[in-house]
Amino acid sequence: MRLSQLLKAKIHHARVSYANPDYVGSIEVDGRLMERLGLQDGELVHVWAVDHTSRIETYVFAGPPGVVGLNGGAAHFFKTGDRIIIAAFDFSDEPIIPKMVLLDEENRVVRDMTPFSVVG
């Protein structure tokens, strides 16, 4: 069996609600978004800046509605108001249709970007 690492979930244009370097680490994301996209507490995610060059990996945990906050060392790479992309990947030997959403400035879903089928 050959496993490929494939995109599982993507949150596009989230806005950083806070950056707290004094917390142990990780990214806090609106729990409703996590549930919608199939993300679990403690799951590895990639965080990519839209407006500058920062890119990190950390783990995600559920937070209150509208919150996307960076903690610990990750907080040094982003500031409140930054637009970011949060992506999670999974290993599979079959195609994965990733769940994807586009957010507004208040971290509310404005568009479901989930593809209907896998090309190929």
N, CA, C and O atoms as a GROMACS GRO file, in nm:
protein
  480
    1MET      N    1   0.083  -0.117   0.000
    1MET     CA    2   0.000   0.000   0.000
    1MET      C    3   0.089   0.124   0.000
    1MET      O    4   0.189   0.130   0.072
    2ARG      N    5   0.052   0.222  -0.080
    2ARG     CA    6   0.124   0.349  -0.086
    2ARG      C    7   0.034   0.459  -0.034
    2ARG      O    8  -0.075   0.481  -0.087
    3LEU      N    9   0.078   0.528   0.070
    3LEU     CA   10   0.001   0.637   0.128
    3LEU      C   11   0.052   0.771   0.076
    3LEU      O   12   0.173   0.793   0.065
    4SER      N   13  -0.039   0.858   0.045
    4SER     CA   14  -0.005   0.995   0.007
    4SER      C   15  -0.058   1.088   0.114
    4SER      O   16  -0.161   1.061   0.176
    5GLN      N   17   0.012   1.198   0.136
    5GLN     CA   18  -0.036   1.299   0.230
    5GLN      C   19  -0.119   1.399   0.151
    5GLN      O   20  -0.068   1.470   0.064
    6LEU      N   21  -0.248   1.404   0.182
    6LEU     CA   22  -0.343   1.483   0.104
    6LEU      C   23  -0.414   1.586   0.191
    6LEU      O   24  -0.434   1.564   0.310
    7LEU      N   25  -0.451   1.699   0.130
    7LEU     CA   26  -0.524   1.802   0.200
    7LEU      C   27  -0.656   1.746   0.251
    7LEU      O   28  -0.732   1.686   0.176
    8LYS      N   29  -0.683   1.768   0.380
    8LYS     CA   30  -0.805   1.720   0.445
    8LYS      C   31  -0.901   1.836   0.472
    8LYS      O   32  -1.022   1.824   0.451
    9ALA      N   33  -0.845   1.950   0.517
    9ALA     CA   34  -0.928   2.064   0.556
    9ALA      C   35  -0.849   2.193   0.537
    9ALA      O   36  -0.728   2.196   0.553
   10LYS      N   37  -0.923   2.301   0.502
   10LYS     CA   38  -0.857   2.430   0.483
   10LYS      C   39  -0.951   2.542   0.526
   10LYS      O   40  -1.067   2.549   0.483
   11ILE      N   41  -0.899   2.630   0.611
   11ILE     CA   42  -0.970   2.751   0.650
   11ILE      C   43  -0.896   2.866   0.583
   11ILE      O   44  -0.781   2.894   0.614
   12HIS      N   45  -0.965   2.933   0.490
   12HIS     CA   46  -0.901   3.036   0.408
   12HIS      C   47  -0.940   3.175   0.458
   12HIS      O   48  -1.057   3.204   0.479
   13HIS      N   49  -0.839   3.261   0.476
   13HIS     CA   50  -0.854   3.401   0.516
   13HIS      C   51  -0.911   3.419   0.657
   13HIS      O   52  -0.986   3.513   0.682
   14ALA      N   53  -0.877   3.329   0.750
   14ALA     CA   54  -0.910   3.352   0.890
   14ALA      C   55  -0.836   3.477   0.936
   14ALA      O   56  -0.729   3.508   0.884
   15ARG      N   57  -0.892   3.548   1.031
   15ARG     CA   58  -0.827   3.667   1.089
   15ARG      C   59  -0.780   3.633   1.230
   15ARG      O   60  -0.855   3.578   1.310
   16VAL      N   61  -0.655   3.665   1.258
   16VAL     CA   62  -0.600   3.640   1.391
   16VAL      C   63  -0.671   3.730   1.492
   16VAL      O   64  -0.667   3.853   1.480
   17SER      N   65  -0.736   3.669   1.591
   17SER     CA   66  -0.808   3.742   1.695
   17SER      C   67  -0.714   3.793   1.803
   17SER      O   68  -0.734   3.900   1.859
   18TYR      N   69  -0.611   3.714   1.831
   18TYR     CA   70  -0.513   3.752   1.932
   18TYR      C   71  -0.384   3.674   1.908
   18TYR      O   72  -0.385   3.570   1.842
   19ALA      N   73  -0.274   3.725   1.963
   19ALA     CA   74  -0.145   3.656   1.961
   19ALA      C   75  -0.088   3.666   2.103
   19ALA      O   76  -0.056   3.775   2.149
   20ASN      N   77  -0.075   3.552   2.173
   20ASN     CA   78  -0.036   3.549   2.313
   20ASN      C   79   0.090   3.465   2.331
   20ASN      O   80   0.081   3.343   2.341
   21PRO      N   81   0.207   3.527   2.335
   21PRO     CA   82   0.332   3.450   2.349
   21PRO      C   83   0.349   3.384   2.485
   21PRO      O   84   0.435   3.298   2.500
   22ASP      N   85   0.270   3.422   2.585
   22ASP     CA   86   0.285   3.367   2.719
   22ASP      C   87   0.210   3.235   2.741
   22ASP      O   88   0.223   3.173   2.846
   23TYR      N   89   0.131   3.191   2.642
   23TYR     CA   90   0.063   3.062   2.651
   23TYR      C   91   0.160   2.955   2.605
   23TYR      O   92   0.254   2.984   2.531
   24VAL      N   93   0.138   2.832   2.646
   24VAL     CA   94   0.230   2.722   2.617
   24VAL      C   95   0.251   2.700   2.468
   24VAL      O   96   0.364   2.673   2.426
   25GLY      N   97   0.150   2.712   2.387
   25GLY     CA   98   0.166   2.694   2.243
   25GLY      C   99   0.038   2.657   2.173
   25GLY      O  100  -0.061   2.628   2.240
   26SER      N  101   0.036   2.656   2.044
   26SER     CA  102  -0.073   2.609   1.959
   26SER      C  103  -0.158   2.722   1.902
   26SER      O  104  -0.131   2.840   1.922
   27ILE      N  105  -0.263   2.681   1.830
   27ILE     CA  106  -0.359   2.775   1.772
   27ILE      C  107  -0.499   2.736   1.820
   27ILE      O  108  -0.538   2.620   1.815
   28GLU      N  109  -0.571   2.836   1.866
   28GLU     CA  110  -0.710   2.817   1.910
   28GLU      C  111  -0.800   2.858   1.795
   28GLU      O  112  -0.785   2.966   1.738
   29VAL      N  113  -0.894   2.769   1.759
   29VAL     CA  114  -0.984   2.794   1.646
   29VAL      C  115  -1.127   2.769   1.691
   29VAL      O  116  -1.155   2.676   1.766
   30ASP      N  117  -1.216   2.853   1.644
   30ASP     CA  118  -1.360   2.838   1.667
   30ASP      C  119  -1.398   2.689   1.657
   30ASP      O  120  -1.380   2.627   1.552
   31GLY      N  121  -1.451   2.633   1.766
   31GLY     CA  122  -1.485   2.491   1.772
   31GLY      C  123  -1.587   2.449   1.668
   31GLY      O  124  -1.585   2.336   1.622
   32ARG      N  125  -1.678   2.540   1.632
   32ARG     CA  126  -1.777   2.507   1.529
   32ARG      C  127  -1.709   2.485   1.394
   32ARG      O  128  -1.747   2.396   1.318
   33LEU      N  129  -1.608   2.569   1.365
   33LEU     CA  130  -1.533   2.552   1.240
   33LEU      C  131  -1.459   2.419   1.242
   33LEU      O  132  -1.457   2.346   1.142
   34MET      N  133  -1.397   2.388   1.356
   34MET     CA  134  -1.323   2.262   1.367
   34MET      C  135  -1.416   2.143   1.341
   34MET      O  136  -1.380   2.052   1.266
   35GLU      N  137  -1.533   2.145   1.402
   35GLU     CA  138  -1.628   2.035   1.383
   35GLU      C  139  -1.673   2.026   1.237
   35GLU      O  140  -1.679   1.917   1.181
   36ARG      N  141  -1.704   2.140   1.177
   36ARG     CA  142  -1.748   2.143   1.036
   36ARG      C  143  -1.644   2.083   0.942
   36ARG      O  144  -1.679   2.018   0.844
   37LEU      N  145  -1.515   2.106   0.974
   37LEU     CA  146  -1.407   2.061   0.887
   37LEU      C  147  -1.345   1.928   0.930
   37LEU      O  148  -1.255   1.877   0.863
   38GLY      N  149  -1.392   1.871   1.040
   38GLY     CA  150  -1.340   1.743   1.085
   38GLY      C  151  -1.204   1.752   1.153
   38GLY      O  152  -1.128   1.655   1.152
   39LEU      N  153  -1.174   1.868   1.213
   39LEU     CA  154  -1.047   1.884   1.286
   39LEU      C  155  -1.067   1.843   1.432
   39LEU      O  156  -1.172   1.867   1.490
   40GLN      N  157  -0.964   1.781   1.489
   40GLN     CA  158  -0.971   1.733   1.626
   40GLN      C  159  -0.876   1.812   1.715
   40GLN      O  160  -0.771   1.858   1.668
   41ASP      N  161  -0.911   1.827   1.843
   41ASP     CA  162  -0.819   1.888   1.939
   41ASP      C  163  -0.686   1.813   1.934
   41ASP      O  164  -0.684   1.690   1.937
   42GLY      N  165  -0.577   1.887   1.926
   42GLY     CA  166  -0.445   1.827   1.922
   42GLY      C  167  -0.394   1.790   1.784
   42GLY      O  168  -0.281   1.743   1.771
   43GLU      N  169  -0.475   1.809   1.681
   43GLU     CA  170  -0.435   1.772   1.545
   43GLU      C  171  -0.333   1.870   1.489
   43GLU      O  172  -0.343   1.991   1.512
   44LEU      N  173  -0.236   1.819   1.416
   44LEU     CA  174  -0.135   1.901   1.350
   44LEU      C  175  -0.198   1.984   1.240
   44LEU      O  176  -0.275   1.932   1.158
   45VAL      N  177  -0.167   2.113   1.238
   45VAL     CA  178  -0.212   2.201   1.131
   45VAL      C  179  -0.096   2.288   1.086
   45VAL      O  180  -0.002   2.314   1.160
   46HIS      N  181  -0.105   2.332   0.962
   46HIS     CA  182  -0.012   2.428   0.905
   46HIS      C  183  -0.082   2.563   0.908
   46HIS      O  184  -0.202   2.572   0.882
   47VAL      N  185  -0.007   2.669   0.940
   47VAL     CA  186  -0.062   2.804   0.943
   47VAL      C  187   0.025   2.889   0.852
   47VAL      O  188   0.146   2.902   0.874
   48TRP      N  189  -0.037   2.947   0.750
   48TRP     CA  190   0.035   3.024   0.649
   48TRP      C  191  -0.020   3.166   0.646
   48TRP      O  192  -0.141   3.187   0.638
   49ALA      N  193   0.069   3.264   0.652
   49ALA     CA  194   0.028   3.404   0.639
   49ALA      C  195  -0.014   3.432   0.496
   49ALA      O  196   0.041   3.376   0.402
   50VAL      N  197  -0.113   3.519   0.481
   50VAL     CA  198  -0.156   3.563   0.348
   50VAL      C  199  -0.081   3.689   0.308
   50VAL      O  200  -0.046   3.705   0.191
   51ASP      N  201  -0.055   3.777   0.403
   51ASP     CA  202   0.001   3.909   0.372
   51ASP      C  203   0.150   3.923   0.400
   51ASP      O  204   0.206   4.030   0.376
   52HIS      N  205   0.213   3.820   0.449
   52HIS     CA  206   0.359   3.821   0.470
   52HIS      C  207   0.409   3.678   0.458
   52HIS      O  208   0.335   3.592   0.409
   53THR      N  209   0.531   3.648   0.499
   53THR     CA  210   0.592   3.519   0.465
   53THR      C  211   0.592   3.414   0.575
   53THR      O  212   0.649   3.307   0.555
   54SER      N  213   0.532   3.439   0.690
   54SER     CA  214   0.536   3.342   0.799
   54SER      C  215   0.458   3.215   0.766
   54SER      O  216   0.349   3.219   0.710
   55ARG      N  217   0.518   3.102   0.804
   55ARG     CA  218   0.456   2.970   0.787
   55ARG      C  219   0.501   2.885   0.906
   55ARG      O  220   0.621   2.874   0.932
   56ILE      N  221   0.405   2.826   0.976
   56ILE     CA  222   0.439   2.742   1.091
   56ILE      C  223   0.355   2.616   1.092
   56ILE      O  224   0.256   2.604   1.019
   57GLU      N  225   0.396   2.521   1.174
   57GLU     CA  226   0.316   2.403   1.207
   57GLU      C  227   0.293   2.406   1.357
   57GLU      O  228   0.383   2.439   1.434
   58THR      N  229   0.171   2.370   1.398
   58THR     CA  230   0.139   2.362   1.540
   58THR      C  231   0.018   2.270   1.555
   58THR      O  232  -0.027   2.210   1.458
   59TYR      N  233  -0.034   2.260   1.676
   59TYR     CA  234  -0.155   2.181   1.696
   59TYR      C  235  -0.271   2.274   1.725
   59TYR      O  236  -0.252   2.386   1.773
   60VAL      N  237  -0.391   2.228   1.694
   60VAL     CA  238  -0.512   2.309   1.706
   60VAL      C  239  -0.593   2.263   1.827
   60VAL      O  240  -0.593   2.145   1.862
   61PHE      N  241  -0.663   2.358   1.890
   61PHE     CA  242  -0.762   2.322   1.991
   61PHE      C  243  -0.883   2.412   1.978
   61PHE      O  244  -0.872   2.526   1.931
   62ALA      N  245  -1.001   2.362   2.020
   62ALA     CA  246  -1.127   2.431   2.001
   62ALA      C  247  -1.141   2.550   2.095
   62ALA      O  248  -1.106   2.543   2.213
   63GLY      N  249  -1.195   2.658   2.040
   63GLY     CA  250  -1.220   2.778   2.117
   63GLY      C  251  -1.361   2.829   2.093
   63GLY      O  252  -1.441   2.764   2.025
   64PRO      N  253  -1.391   2.946   2.147
   64PRO     CA  254  -1.525   3.004   2.131
   64PRO      C  255  -1.550   3.054   1.990
   64PRO      O  256  -1.457   3.070   1.911
   65PRO      N  257  -1.678   3.079   1.958
   65PRO     CA  258  -1.714   3.127   1.824
   65PRO      C  259  -1.636   3.252   1.784
   65PRO      O  260  -1.620   3.345   1.863
   66GLY      N  261  -1.588   3.252   1.660
   66GLY     CA  262  -1.520   3.366   1.602
   66GLY      C  263  -1.373   3.380   1.637
   66GLY      O  264  -1.305   3.468   1.584
   67VAL      N  265  -1.321   3.294   1.726
   67VAL     CA  266  -1.183   3.309   1.773
   67VAL      C  267  -1.086   3.229   1.688
   67VAL      O  268  -1.110   3.112   1.656
   68VAL      N  269  -0.975   3.294   1.651
   68VAL     CA  270  -0.859   3.229   1.591
   68VAL      C  271  -0.739   3.296   1.657
   68VAL      O  272  -0.702   3.407   1.621
   69GLY      N  273  -0.680   3.227   1.754
   69GLY     CA  274  -0.572   3.288   1.830
   69GLY      C  275  -0.445   3.207   1.829
   69GLY      O  276  -0.448   3.084   1.837
   70LEU      N  277  -0.333   3.276   1.818
   70LEU     CA  278  -0.202   3.209   1.816
   70LEU      C  279  -0.135   3.225   1.951
   70LEU      O  280  -0.136   3.333   2.010
   71ASN      N  281  -0.076   3.116   1.999
   71ASN     CA  282  -0.019   3.111   2.132
   71ASN      C  283   0.126   3.068   2.130
   71ASN      O  284   0.173   3.009   2.033
   72GLY      N  285   0.197   3.099   2.239
   72GLY     CA  286   0.336   3.057   2.254
   72GLY      C  287   0.423   3.117   2.146
   72GLY      O  288   0.401   3.229   2.102
   73GLY      N  289   0.524   3.040   2.105
   73GLY     CA  290   0.617   3.087   2.003
   73GLY      C  291   0.550   3.128   1.874
   73GLY      O  292   0.597   3.219   1.805
   74ALA      N  293   0.439   3.062   1.839
   74ALA     CA  294   0.367   3.095   1.716
   74ALA      C  295   0.319   3.240   1.716
   74ALA      O  296   0.306   3.301   1.610
   75ALA      N  297   0.293   3.295   1.835
   75ALA     CA  298   0.243   3.432   1.845
   75ALA      C  299   0.345   3.534   1.797
   75ALA      O  300   0.309   3.647   1.765
   76HIS      N  301   0.472   3.496   1.792
   76HIS     CA  302   0.576   3.589   1.745
   76HIS      C  303   0.577   3.603   1.593
   76HIS      O  304   0.638   3.696   1.540
   77PHE      N  305   0.509   3.512   1.523
   77PHE     CA  306   0.508   3.514   1.376
   77PHE      C  307   0.386   3.584   1.318
   77PHE      O  308   0.384   3.616   1.199
   78PHE      N  309   0.284   3.609   1.400
   78PHE     CA  310   0.159   3.667   1.353
   78PHE      C  311   0.112   3.773   1.452
   78PHE      O  312   0.150   3.771   1.569
   79LYS      N  313   0.028   3.867   1.403
   79LYS     CA  314  -0.028   3.968   1.491
   79LYS      C  315  -0.179   3.976   1.469
   79LYS      O  316  -0.232   3.931   1.368
   80THR      N  317  -0.246   4.034   1.566
   80THR     CA  318  -0.391   4.051   1.558
   80THR      C  319  -0.428   4.118   1.425
   80THR      O  320  -0.369   4.219   1.386
   81GLY      N  321  -0.526   4.060   1.358
   81GLY     CA  322  -0.573   4.114   1.230
   81GLY      C  323  -0.511   4.050   1.108
   81GLY      O  324  -0.564   4.064   0.997
   82ASP      N  325  -0.399   3.978   1.124
   82ASP     CA  326  -0.338   3.909   1.010
   82ASP      C  327  -0.436   3.811   0.947
   82ASP      O  328  -0.513   3.744   1.016
   83ARG      N  329  -0.432   3.803   0.813
   83ARG     CA  330  -0.508   3.700   0.742
   83ARG      C  331  -0.420   3.576   0.732
   83ARG      O  332  -0.302   3.585   0.696
   84ILE      N  333  -0.478   3.460   0.763
   84ILE     CA  334  -0.403   3.335   0.759
   84ILE      C  335  -0.484   3.226   0.692
   84ILE      O  336  -0.607   3.234   0.680
   85ILE      N  337  -0.412   3.123   0.650
   85ILE     CA  338  -0.472   3.000   0.600
   85ILE      C  339  -0.431   2.891   0.698
   85ILE      O  340  -0.315   2.881   0.736
   86ILE      N  341  -0.528   2.809   0.738
   86ILE     CA  342  -0.503   2.697   0.828
   86ILE      C  343  -0.535   2.570   0.748
   86ILE      O  344  -0.646   2.556   0.697
   87ALA      N  345  -0.438   2.480   0.738
   87ALA     CA  346  -0.457   2.359   0.658
   87ALA      C  347  -0.419   2.236   0.737
   87ALA      O  348  -0.324   2.237   0.816
   88ALA      N  349  -0.495   2.129   0.716
   88ALA     CA  350  -0.465   2.000   0.778
   88ALA      C  351  -0.458   1.894   0.669
   88ALA      O  352  -0.530   1.902   0.569
   89PHE      N  353  -0.372   1.798   0.689
   89PHE     CA  354  -0.350   1.692   0.590
   89PHE      C  355  -0.373   1.556   0.655
   89PHE      O  356  -0.365   1.541   0.777
   90ASP      N  357  -0.400   1.457   0.572
   90ASP     CA  358  -0.420   1.320   0.620
   90ASP      C  359  -0.347   1.226   0.526
   90ASP      O  360  -0.326   1.258   0.409
   91PHE      N  361  -0.309   1.111   0.577
   91PHE     CA  362  -0.248   1.007   0.493
   91PHE      C  363  -0.356   0.912   0.446
   91PHE      O  364  -0.440   0.868   0.525
   92SER      N  365  -0.356   0.882   0.317
   92SER     CA  366  -0.458   0.793   0.261
   92SER      C  367  -0.406   0.726   0.136
   92SER      O  368  -0.316   0.776   0.069
   93ASP      N  369  -0.463   0.610   0.106
   93ASP     CA  370  -0.433   0.542  -0.020
   93ASP      C  371  -0.548   0.562  -0.119
   93ASP      O  372  -0.549   0.503  -0.227
   94GLU      N  373  -0.645   0.648  -0.081
   94GLU     CA  374  -0.758   0.680  -0.166
   94GLU      C  375  -0.772   0.832  -0.174
   94GLU      O  376  -0.722   0.903  -0.087
   95PRO      N  377  -0.840   0.882  -0.276
   95PRO     CA  378  -0.860   1.028  -0.286
   95PRO      C  379  -0.935   1.082  -0.164
   95PRO      O  380  -1.019   1.012  -0.106
   96ILE      N  381  -0.905   1.204  -0.127
   96ILE     CA  382  -0.976   1.274  -0.020
   96ILE      C  383  -1.036   1.400  -0.080
   96ILE      O  384  -0.968   1.474  -0.151
   97ILE      N  385  -1.163   1.424  -0.052
   97ILE     CA  386  -1.224   1.550  -0.090
   97ILE      C  387  -1.210   1.643   0.029
   97ILE      O  388  -1.277   1.623   0.131
   98PRO      N  389  -1.123   1.743   0.020
   98PRO     CA  390  -1.099   1.830   0.136
   98PRO      C  391  -1.218   1.921   0.164
   98PRO      O  392  -1.285   1.969   0.072
   99LYS      N  393  -1.243   1.944   0.292
   99LYS     CA  394  -1.346   2.039   0.334
   99LYS      C  395  -1.277   2.175   0.346
   99LYS      O  396  -1.175   2.187   0.413
  100MET      N  397  -1.334   2.277   0.280
  100MET     CA  398  -1.270   2.408   0.277
  100MET      C  399  -1.374   2.518   0.294
  100MET      O  400  -1.485   2.510   0.240
  101VAL      N  401  -1.336   2.621   0.370
  101VAL     CA  402  -1.425   2.736   0.388
  101VAL      C  403  -1.347   2.865   0.374
  101VAL      O  404  -1.227   2.871   0.401
  102LEU      N  405  -1.417   2.970   0.330
  102LEU     CA  406  -1.364   3.105   0.322
  102LEU      C  407  -1.432   3.186   0.432
  102LEU      O  408  -1.554   3.182   0.445
  103LEU      N  409  -1.352   3.260   0.510
  103LEU     CA  410  -1.407   3.338   0.621
  103LEU      C  411  -1.404   3.487   0.592
  103LEU      O  412  -1.330   3.535   0.507
  104ASP      N  413  -1.489   3.561   0.666
  104ASP     CA  414  -1.488   3.707   0.658
  104ASP      C  415  -1.400   3.763   0.770
  104ASP      O  416  -1.332   3.688   0.839
  105GLU      N  417  -1.402   3.894   0.788
  105GLU     CA  418  -1.317   3.961   0.887
  105GLU      C  419  -1.351   3.923   1.031
  105GLU      O  420  -1.268   3.941   1.120
  106GLU      N  421  -1.471   3.870   1.054
  106GLU     CA  422  -1.514   3.827   1.188
  106GLU      C  423  -1.503   3.676   1.206
  106GLU      O  424  -1.556   3.620   1.302
  107ASN      N  425  -1.435   3.609   1.112
  107ASN     CA  426  -1.416   3.463   1.113
  107ASN      C  427  -1.547   3.387   1.103
  107ASN      O  428  -1.564   3.281   1.163
  108ARG      N  429  -1.640   3.442   1.025
  108ARG     CA  430  -1.765   3.373   0.992
  108ARG      C  431  -1.751   3.317   0.851
  108ARG      O  432  -1.690   3.379   0.764
  109VAL      N  433  -1.808   3.201   0.829
  109VAL     CA  434  -1.804   3.138   0.697
  109VAL      C  435  -1.887   3.220   0.600
  109VAL      O  436  -2.006   3.246   0.623
  110VAL      N  437  -1.823   3.261   0.489
  110VAL     CA  438  -1.895   3.333   0.383
  110VAL      C  439  -1.912   3.246   0.259
  110VAL      O  440  -1.997   3.272   0.175
  111ARG      N  441  -1.830   3.141   0.249
  111ARG     CA  442  -1.843   3.051   0.134
  111ARG      C  443  -1.785   2.915   0.167
  111ARG      O  444  -1.677   2.904   0.225
  112ASP      N  445  -1.859   2.812   0.131
  112ASP     CA  446  -1.808   2.676   0.139
  112ASP      C  447  -1.734   2.651   0.009
  112ASP      O  448  -1.792   2.658  -0.099
  113MET      N  449  -1.604   2.622   0.019
  113MET     CA  450  -1.522   2.602  -0.099
  113MET      C  451  -1.491   2.454  -0.124
  113MET      O  452  -1.403   2.421  -0.204
  114THR      N  453  -1.563   2.365  -0.056
  114THR     CA  454  -1.541   2.222  -0.072
  114THR      C  455  -1.570   2.181  -0.215
  114THR      O  456  -1.680   2.206  -0.266
  115PRO      N  457  -1.474   2.117  -0.281
  115PRO     CA  458  -1.500   2.071  -0.418
  115PRO      C  459  -1.600   1.956  -0.417
  115PRO      O  460  -1.609   1.880  -0.320
  116PHE      N  461  -1.676   1.943  -0.525
  116PHE     CA  462  -1.775   1.838  -0.532
  116PHE      C  463  -1.716   1.704  -0.574
  116PHE      O  464  -1.774   1.599  -0.547
  117SER      N  465  -1.601   1.707  -0.639
  117SER     CA  466  -1.539   1.583  -0.681
  117SER      C  467  -1.387   1.604  -0.692
  117SER      O  468  -1.338   1.716  -0.693
  118VAL      N  469  -1.317   1.495  -0.700
  118VAL     CA  470  -1.172   1.501  -0.716
  118VAL      C  471  -1.140   1.490  -0.863
  118VAL      O  472  -1.188   1.400  -0.932
  119VAL      N  473  -1.058   1.583  -0.913
  119VAL     CA  474  -1.017   1.581  -1.052
  119VAL      C  475  -0.909   1.474  -1.069
  119VAL      O  476  -0.822   1.459  -0.983
  120GLY      N  477  -0.913   1.403  -1.176
  120GLY     CA  478  -0.807   1.308  -1.201
  120GLY      C  479  -0.863   1.179  -1.232
  120GLY      O  480  -0.789   1.084  -1.256
   0.00000   0.00000   0.00000
